[in-house]
Amino acid sequence: MVALYAELEEKSPRMVMGQVRRALRAYAGEGHPSQAILAHLEHLLTSVKPSASVTLCVILIEADSHTLHIANAGHLPPLVRNPDSTTRYSREHGPLLGLGLPHPPAHQVTVEPGSLLVLVTDGLVERRHEDLEHSLRPTAATTWH
């Protein structure tokens, strides 16, 4: 299973986002690992629309082993809420797509059965003149099963 979340940066036209989403589905459907998906999309963006940039988090889910393979390109960190209600953000990430910069390898996170995975838009949590760490706390505190 694949969980995907992508957002367009303001300077990138919506048409580009449509192309990215279609390519993302195609690469994921072909069975590429999350790190390879980012590399393919990076190449697509820098080749087709060099001025575009996109934040993206690709999470490949291995249900049988309860493992998440997370490749994050500048997006807000995914939140995992465990069945005991403890929460943790996955902080590892790389640069936005479209900047032509290398991306770190995807990292693995093992989750407990019954855990909840939450991906949010920056408009939900980011506040002008407020530290992102501070802005993320209410999301973790209010996530429920």
N, C-alpha and C positions, 0 to 999 in steps of 0.2 A: 504494500500500500504506500502511497505517496501523499504527503501533505505539502502543499505549496502556498506561499504567500508572496505576492509581488506588488510593489507600488512604484508608480511613475514619479520621477522628480519633476518639479514644475516646468523646467525648461524643455522637457521631452514631450513631443506630441503624442496624443492618445493613440494615434495610428501605430506608433512604434510599440506601445504597450500591447496592442492586439497581436502584433507580430511576435513579440517576446512570449506571450502566453501560448500562442499556437506552437511555437518552437519548443517551449518548455514541456508541453503535453507530449509532443512527438518524441523528444529525447527521453522523457521519463517512460513513455510507452515502449520504447525500444529496449528498456532495461538498463540504461546507463546508470552508473553510481552517481550519487549527488555531486561529488567533486567534478566529474566529467560533464555533468549537465551545466555547471557554472562555467567551465572552460569553453564549452560549445556556445553558450549564450554570450560570453565575453567576446568571442571571435565574431559572432553574428552582429552584435552591437557596434563593435569598432570597425567592422567592414561596411555595414549598411548605413548606419547613422552615427558617425563618430562624435557628434555633439550630445547624444542621448546618454542618460544615466538612469539606472534602475536599482532600487533596493529589492532584494529577493532572499527568501529563506526556503531552502529545499530540505525536506525531511523525509527520508526513506524509512519506513517502519517495517521491522521484522517482527511480526506478531508472535511467531512461535518462540522467539528468544527474548521478547520484550526489549528489543534494542532499537534505538533511534540513531540514524546516521544523519547528522545535521551539517549542512553547508550553508553558511549565512554570509551574504554579500551586502553588508551595510544595513541590514534590517534590524528592527528592535529584537531583542533576544526572546526566544520561545520560553514559555513558562510551563513547568511540569508541576501539577498538584498531585501529590501522593494520596492513596486511600486514607492515610492517617491525618490528612489535611495540612501536612507540611508542604511548603512550596520551594522551588528553586528555579532560577533563571539559568539558561545555558548561555554563558557570556562570550564564548569563542566566536569570532567573526572576522571577516575580511573586508576589503574595500567594496564600494558600490560597483555594480557591473557597468561597463562602458568607459571606465577610466584607463583601461589598458594595463592595469596592475595585476601582479600575480595574486592568486587566492590561496590561502592555507588549506591543507587537506581537511576533509570533513572529519568531524570527531564523533565518537560513539558515546551514547548515554544509555545506560540500562535503566528501565523503569519497572516499577512493580505492577502486577496485573491490577486493573481497575484505576490506574492513574489517568489524569486528564491532561491533555496537551492543549495549550492556549497560545494562539498567535494573534497579535493585535495590530491595528493600524496606528501610525504615529499620531494621527489626529485625536485618537482616543486618550493618549497619555501625555504627550509632549505639551508643555506650556512654555510660552515665551518667558525668558528670564528665570526659569526654574530648572534646577539640576535634574537630569534624567533619572538618576537613582531615586531621588525623592518622588518623581512623578510615577515611577513604576511600582512603588510600595502599595498604593491603594488597589491596583489590579491584582496583585498577589493576595492581598487581604480579603478581597471580595469574590475571588474565584470559588465556585461551589460545584458540587457533584450533582 
